[in-house]
Amino acid sequence: MSNKLTRRMFLGTVGATAAAAATANDVSAASDKKPSEKILIAGVSCSPRKGKTTATAVKAALDAAEQVDPRIEIEMIDLGGLEIAGWSGGAKPDKSQQINDDFKPILTTLRNPSLGGLIIGSPVYFRTMSALCKVFLERCAVLRKPELLLADKPVGALAVGSFRNGGQELAIEHIQTVMLCHEMMIVGGKPKAHQGATLWNFANDDITKDELGMDTARKLGIRVAEAAIRLDEK
Ligand SMILES: Cc1cc2nc3c(=O)[nH]c(=O)nc-3n(C[C@H](O)[C@H](O)[C@H](O)COP(=O)(O)O)c2cc1C
Protein backbone atom coordinates (compact mmCIF):
# COMPACT_ATOMS: atom_id res chain seq x y z
CA MET A 1 0.00 0.00 0.00
CA SER A 2 1.30 3.46 -0.83
CA ASN A 3 1.90 6.07 1.83
CA LYS A 4 -1.00 8.05 0.41
CA LEU A 5 -4.05 8.54 2.52
CA THR A 6 -6.52 5.81 1.59
CA ARG A 7 -10.24 6.41 1.84
CA ARG A 8 -10.47 3.92 4.75
CA MET A 9 -7.68 5.58 6.79
CA PHE A 10 -9.07 8.96 5.93
CA LEU A 11 -12.58 8.25 7.12
CA GLY A 12 -11.20 6.64 10.26
CA THR A 13 -9.29 9.71 11.32
CA VAL A 14 -11.54 12.64 10.52
CA GLY A 15 -15.20 13.46 10.99
CA ALA A 16 -17.84 13.06 8.33
CA THR A 17 -18.07 16.80 7.59
CA ALA A 18 -14.35 17.14 7.02
CA ALA A 19 -14.44 13.96 4.99
CA ALA A 20 -17.08 15.37 2.69
CA ALA A 21 -15.10 18.57 2.20
CA ALA A 22 -11.89 16.77 1.34
CA THR A 23 -13.29 13.89 -0.71
CA ALA A 24 -12.13 15.44 -3.97
CA ASN A 25 -8.49 15.59 -2.77
CA ASP A 26 -8.73 12.10 -1.40
CA VAL A 27 -10.00 10.66 -4.66
CA SER A 28 -7.39 12.43 -6.75
CA ALA A 29 -4.62 11.21 -4.40
CA ALA A 30 -5.91 7.66 -4.66
CA SER A 31 -6.00 7.80 -8.44
CA ASP A 32 -2.20 8.34 -8.48
CA LYS A 33 -1.66 4.87 -7.08
CA LYS A 34 0.46 2.61 -9.25
CA PRO A 35 -1.20 -0.70 -10.16
CA SER A 36 0.18 -3.66 -8.23
CA GLU A 37 2.52 -5.95 -10.13
CA LYS A 38 0.88 -9.01 -8.66
CA ILE A 39 -2.72 -9.58 -7.56
CA LEU A 40 -3.33 -12.84 -5.72
CA ILE A 41 -6.71 -14.52 -5.88
CA ALA A 42 -7.04 -17.33 -3.35
CA GLY A 43 -9.68 -20.03 -3.60
CA VAL A 44 -10.75 -22.06 -0.58
CA SER A 45 -12.54 -25.38 -0.94
CA CYS A 46 -14.39 -26.18 2.28
CA SER A 47 -15.31 -29.81 1.70
CA PRO A 48 -13.84 -32.44 4.02
CA ARG A 49 -13.44 -34.53 0.86
CA LYS A 50 -10.18 -33.40 -0.69
CA GLY A 51 -10.17 -32.89 -4.44
CA LYS A 52 -13.85 -33.66 -4.94
CA THR A 53 -16.64 -31.61 -6.50
CA THR A 54 -16.21 -28.41 -4.50
CA ALA A 55 -12.46 -28.37 -5.04
CA THR A 56 -12.92 -28.94 -8.78
CA ALA A 57 -15.36 -26.05 -9.00
CA VAL A 58 -13.14 -23.69 -6.99
CA LYS A 59 -10.18 -24.58 -9.20
CA ALA A 60 -12.25 -23.85 -12.32
CA ALA A 61 -13.11 -20.44 -10.89
CA LEU A 62 -9.45 -19.74 -10.13
CA ASP A 63 -8.31 -20.84 -13.59
CA ALA A 64 -10.84 -18.48 -15.16
CA ALA A 65 -9.68 -15.68 -12.86
CA GLU A 66 -6.09 -16.22 -13.94
CA GLN A 67 -7.03 -15.61 -17.58
CA VAL A 68 -8.36 -12.13 -16.85
CA ASP A 69 -5.03 -10.34 -16.51
CA PRO A 70 -1.33 -11.32 -16.52
CA ARG A 71 -0.96 -9.79 -13.05
CA ILE A 72 -3.40 -12.26 -11.54
CA GLU A 73 -1.84 -15.14 -9.63
CA ILE A 74 -3.93 -17.89 -8.07
CA GLU A 75 -3.60 -20.10 -5.03
CA MET A 76 -5.77 -23.06 -4.25
CA ILE A 77 -6.43 -23.98 -0.62
CA ASP A 78 -8.16 -27.33 -0.26
CA LEU A 79 -9.29 -27.82 3.33
CA GLY A 80 -10.10 -31.48 2.64
CA GLY A 81 -8.27 -33.70 5.12
CA LEU A 82 -6.99 -30.79 7.20
CA GLU A 83 -7.55 -30.54 10.93
CA ILE A 84 -9.04 -27.17 11.79
CA ALA A 85 -10.77 -26.50 15.08
CA GLY A 86 -13.54 -23.98 15.54
CA TRP A 87 -13.12 -20.77 17.45
CA SER A 88 -12.32 -21.31 21.10
CA GLY A 89 -10.59 -19.57 23.95
CA GLY A 90 -12.74 -16.52 24.44
CA ALA A 91 -12.98 -13.23 22.69
CA LYS A 92 -9.30 -12.47 22.11
CA PRO A 93 -8.33 -13.24 18.51
CA ASP A 94 -4.73 -14.13 19.42
CA LYS A 95 -5.97 -17.06 21.53
CA SER A 96 -7.24 -18.70 18.37
CA GLN A 97 -3.89 -18.28 16.67
CA GLN A 98 -2.26 -20.32 19.41
CA ILE A 99 -4.20 -23.41 18.35
CA ASN A 100 -1.61 -25.60 16.73
CA ASP A 101 -3.60 -26.99 13.82
CA ASP A 102 -3.68 -26.78 10.03
CA PHE A 103 -5.09 -23.26 9.96
CA LYS A 104 -1.70 -21.64 10.61
CA PRO A 105 -0.23 -22.03 7.09
CA ILE A 106 -3.53 -20.84 5.57
CA LEU A 107 -3.20 -17.60 7.52
CA THR A 108 0.04 -16.89 5.70
CA THR A 109 -1.81 -16.80 2.38
CA LEU A 110 -4.68 -14.75 3.75
CA ARG A 111 -2.22 -12.23 5.19
CA ASN A 112 -0.24 -12.00 1.96
CA PRO A 113 -0.10 -8.29 1.06
CA SER A 114 -0.71 -9.26 -2.58
CA LEU A 115 -4.06 -10.84 -1.76
CA GLY A 116 -6.58 -9.10 -3.99
CA GLY A 117 -9.62 -11.35 -3.73
CA LEU A 118 -11.13 -14.53 -2.38
CA ILE A 119 -13.30 -17.32 -3.71
CA ILE A 120 -14.91 -19.48 -1.04
CA GLY A 121 -16.57 -22.75 -2.01
CA SER A 122 -18.59 -25.09 0.17
CA PRO A 123 -20.56 -28.25 -0.34
CA VAL A 124 -24.18 -27.79 0.66
CA TYR A 125 -24.82 -29.60 3.93
CA PHE A 126 -28.45 -29.44 5.05
CA ARG A 127 -29.10 -26.34 2.97
CA THR A 128 -26.20 -24.36 4.34
CA MET A 129 -22.41 -24.39 4.37
CA SER A 130 -20.39 -27.36 5.69
CA ALA A 131 -19.19 -27.37 9.29
CA LEU A 132 -15.64 -27.16 7.92
CA CYS A 133 -16.56 -23.97 6.09
CA LYS A 134 -18.04 -22.47 9.24
CA VAL A 135 -14.97 -23.43 11.24
CA PHE A 136 -12.71 -21.87 8.62
CA LEU A 137 -14.75 -18.67 8.64
CA GLU A 138 -14.73 -18.49 12.43
CA ARG A 139 -10.95 -18.78 12.52
CA CYS A 140 -10.70 -16.00 9.94
CA ALA A 141 -11.85 -13.73 12.77
CA VAL A 142 -8.18 -13.12 13.52
CA LEU A 143 -8.00 -11.19 10.26
CA ARG A 144 -10.36 -8.55 11.64
CA LYS A 145 -7.90 -7.30 14.23
CA PRO A 146 -6.06 -5.02 14.71
CA GLU A 147 -7.34 -3.82 11.35
CA LEU A 148 -9.77 -5.32 8.87
CA LEU A 149 -7.20 -7.03 6.68
CA LEU A 150 -9.71 -8.30 4.12
CA ALA A 151 -11.73 -5.10 3.87
CA ASP A 152 -12.45 -3.68 0.43
CA LYS A 153 -11.34 -6.86 -1.33
CA PRO A 154 -13.82 -8.77 -3.47
CA VAL A 155 -15.14 -12.13 -2.33
CA GLY A 156 -17.24 -14.55 -4.34
CA ALA A 157 -18.93 -17.70 -3.08
CA LEU A 158 -19.70 -21.04 -4.65
CA ALA A 159 -21.77 -24.00 -3.49
CA VAL A 160 -22.17 -27.58 -4.70
CA GLY A 161 -25.15 -29.74 -3.80
CA SER A 162 -26.36 -33.13 -4.91
CA PHE A 163 -29.87 -31.81 -5.50
CA ARG A 164 -30.65 -29.34 -8.23
CA ASN A 165 -32.28 -26.96 -5.78
CA GLY A 166 -30.53 -28.26 -2.70
CA GLY A 167 -29.84 -24.96 -0.99
CA GLN A 168 -26.86 -23.75 -3.03
CA GLU A 169 -28.03 -20.14 -3.00
CA LEU A 170 -28.70 -20.28 0.73
CA ALA A 171 -25.21 -21.61 1.44
CA ILE A 172 -23.74 -18.86 -0.72
CA GLU A 173 -25.75 -16.21 1.07
CA HIS A 174 -24.59 -17.50 4.46
CA ILE A 175 -20.96 -17.29 3.38
CA GLN A 176 -21.49 -13.80 1.98
CA THR A 177 -23.12 -12.67 5.23
CA VAL A 178 -20.06 -13.76 7.20
CA MET A 179 -17.72 -11.92 4.87
CA LEU A 180 -19.68 -8.71 5.34
CA CYS A 181 -18.24 -8.74 8.88
CA HIS A 182 -14.84 -8.30 7.24
CA GLU A 183 -16.18 -5.45 5.10
CA MET A 184 -15.27 -7.43 2.03
CA MET A 185 -16.93 -6.49 -1.24
CA ILE A 186 -19.43 -9.19 -2.13
CA VAL A 187 -19.51 -10.02 -5.82
CA GLY A 188 -21.52 -12.57 -7.72
CA GLY A 189 -20.67 -13.91 -11.13
CA LYS A 190 -21.13 -12.59 -14.63
CA PRO A 191 -24.68 -12.70 -16.10
CA LYS A 192 -26.79 -15.66 -15.04
CA ALA A 193 -24.55 -16.30 -12.03
CA HIS A 194 -25.43 -13.15 -10.15
CA GLN A 195 -25.54 -14.71 -6.68
CA GLY A 196 -22.37 -16.73 -7.16
CA ALA A 197 -21.64 -20.16 -8.58
CA THR A 198 -24.24 -22.89 -8.03
CA LEU A 199 -23.35 -26.43 -8.98
CA TRP A 200 -25.27 -29.67 -9.05
CA ASN A 201 -23.45 -32.92 -8.34
CA PHE A 202 -25.73 -35.26 -10.30
CA ALA A 203 -23.10 -37.49 -11.92
CA ASN A 204 -21.40 -39.39 -9.09
CA ASP A 205 -18.91 -36.69 -8.18
CA ASP A 206 -17.96 -35.83 -11.78
CA ILE A 207 -18.92 -32.19 -11.43
CA THR A 208 -17.57 -31.34 -14.89
CA LYS A 209 -20.76 -33.00 -16.23
CA ASP A 210 -22.71 -30.05 -14.81
CA GLU A 211 -21.75 -27.74 -17.65
CA LEU A 212 -24.08 -24.96 -16.58
CA GLY A 213 -22.78 -25.08 -13.01
CA MET A 214 -19.15 -25.12 -14.15
CA ASP A 215 -19.94 -22.11 -16.30
CA THR A 216 -21.18 -20.25 -13.21
CA ALA A 217 -17.92 -21.16 -11.44
CA ARG A 218 -15.86 -19.69 -14.27
CA LYS A 219 -18.04 -16.58 -14.34
CA LEU A 220 -17.55 -16.14 -10.62
CA GLY A 221 -13.78 -16.35 -11.02
CA ILE A 222 -13.81 -13.78 -13.79
CA ARG A 223 -15.95 -11.39 -11.78
CA VAL A 224 -13.74 -11.66 -8.67
CA ALA A 225 -10.63 -11.04 -10.79
CA GLU A 226 -12.15 -8.07 -12.60
CA ALA A 227 -13.27 -6.53 -9.32
CA ALA A 228 -9.84 -7.13 -7.76
CA ILE A 229 -8.19 -5.28 -10.63
CA ARG A 230 -10.61 -2.37 -10.42
CA LEU A 231 -10.20 -2.06 -6.66
CA ASP A 232 -6.42 -2.28 -6.99
CA GLU A 233 -6.50 0.78 -9.21
CA LYS A 234 -8.35 2.79 -6.55
C1 LIG B 1 -24.21 -34.22 5.75
C2 LIG B 1 -24.55 -33.91 4.32
C3 LIG B 1 -25.61 -33.07 4.05
C4 LIG B 1 -25.94 -32.76 2.74
N1 LIG B 1 -26.98 -31.91 2.51
C5 LIG B 1 -27.26 -31.53 1.24
C6 LIG B 1 -28.29 -30.60 0.99
O1 LIG B 1 -28.96 -30.08 1.89
N2 LIG B 1 -28.53 -30.25 -0.31
C7 LIG B 1 -27.84 -30.78 -1.34
O2 LIG B 1 -28.09 -30.42 -2.49
N3 LIG B 1 -26.83 -31.68 -1.13
C8 LIG B 1 -26.52 -32.06 0.13
N4 LIG B 1 -25.48 -32.93 0.36
C9 LIG B 1 -24.72 -33.43 -0.77
C10 LIG B 1 -23.38 -32.67 -1.01
O3 LIG B 1 -23.59 -31.28 -0.98
C11 LIG B 1 -22.80 -33.02 -2.38
O4 LIG B 1 -22.55 -34.39 -2.45
C12 LIG B 1 -21.53 -32.26 -2.71
O5 LIG B 1 -21.20 -32.47 -4.05
C13 LIG B 1 -20.37 -32.67 -1.82
O6 LIG B 1 -19.24 -31.86 -2.11
P1 LIG B 1 -17.75 -32.52 -2.27
O7 LIG B 1 -17.81 -33.44 -3.44
O8 LIG B 1 -16.86 -31.36 -2.52
O9 LIG B 1 -17.47 -33.20 -0.99
C14 LIG B 1 -25.16 -33.29 1.67
C15 LIG B 1 -24.11 -34.14 1.95
C16 LIG B 1 -23.79 -34.45 3.26
C17 LIG B 1 -22.62 -35.35 3.54
The ligand as a MOL file (V3000), in Angstrom:
LIG
                    3D

  0  0  0     0  0            999 V3000
M  V30 BEGIN CTAB
M  V30 COUNTS 31 33 0 0 0
M  V30 BEGIN ATOM
M  V30 1 C -24.2100 -34.2230 5.7540 0
M  V30 2 C -24.5490 -33.9080 4.3170 0
M  V30 3 C -25.6100 -33.0720 4.0530 0
M  V30 4 C -25.9380 -32.7550 2.7400 0
M  V30 5 N -26.9760 -31.9100 2.5100 0
M  V30 6 C -27.2630 -31.5300 1.2380 0
M  V30 7 C -28.2920 -30.5960 0.9940 0
M  V30 8 O -28.9580 -30.0790 1.8930 0
M  V30 9 N -28.5250 -30.2470 -0.3050 0
M  V30 10 C -27.8370 -30.7840 -1.3430 0
M  V30 11 O -28.0870 -30.4230 -2.4850 0
M  V30 12 N -26.8320 -31.6770 -1.1330 0
M  V30 13 C -26.5240 -32.0580 0.1320 0
M  V30 14 N -25.4810 -32.9340 0.3610 0
M  V30 15 C -24.7150 -33.4330 -0.7720 0
M  V30 16 C -23.3750 -32.6700 -1.0130 0
M  V30 17 O -23.5880 -31.2790 -0.9810 0
M  V30 18 C -22.7970 -33.0220 -2.3790 0
M  V30 19 O -22.5470 -34.3920 -2.4470 0
M  V30 20 C -21.5310 -32.2560 -2.7100 0
M  V30 21 O -21.1990 -32.4660 -4.0510 0
M  V30 22 C -20.3700 -32.6680 -1.8210 0
M  V30 23 O -19.2370 -31.8570 -2.1100 0
M  V30 24 P -17.7550 -32.5150 -2.2670 0
M  V30 25 O -17.8060 -33.4450 -3.4350 0
M  V30 26 O -16.8610 -31.3600 -2.5180 0
M  V30 27 O -17.4680 -33.2040 -0.9870 0
M  V30 28 C -25.1620 -33.2920 1.6670 0
M  V30 29 C -24.1080 -34.1420 1.9490 0
M  V30 30 C -23.7860 -34.4520 3.2640 0
M  V30 31 C -22.6240 -35.3500 3.5410 0
M  V30 END ATOM
M  V30 BEGIN BOND
M  V30 1 1 1 2
M  V30 2 1 2 3
M  V30 3 2 2 30
M  V30 4 2 3 4
M  V30 5 1 4 5
M  V30 6 1 4 28
M  V30 7 2 5 6
M  V30 8 1 6 7
M  V30 9 1 6 13
M  V30 10 2 7 8
M  V30 11 1 7 9
M  V30 12 1 9 10
M  V30 13 2 10 11
M  V30 14 1 10 12
M  V30 15 2 12 13
M  V30 16 1 13 14
M  V30 17 1 14 15
M  V30 18 1 14 28
M  V30 19 1 15 16
M  V30 20 1 16 17
M  V30 21 1 16 18
M  V30 22 1 18 19
M  V30 23 1 18 20
M  V30 24 1 20 21
M  V30 25 1 20 22
M  V30 26 1 22 23
M  V30 27 1 23 24
M  V30 28 2 24 25
M  V30 29 1 24 26
M  V30 30 1 24 27
M  V30 31 2 28 29
M  V30 32 1 29 30
M  V30 33 1 30 31
M  V30 END BOND
M  V30 END CTAB
M  END
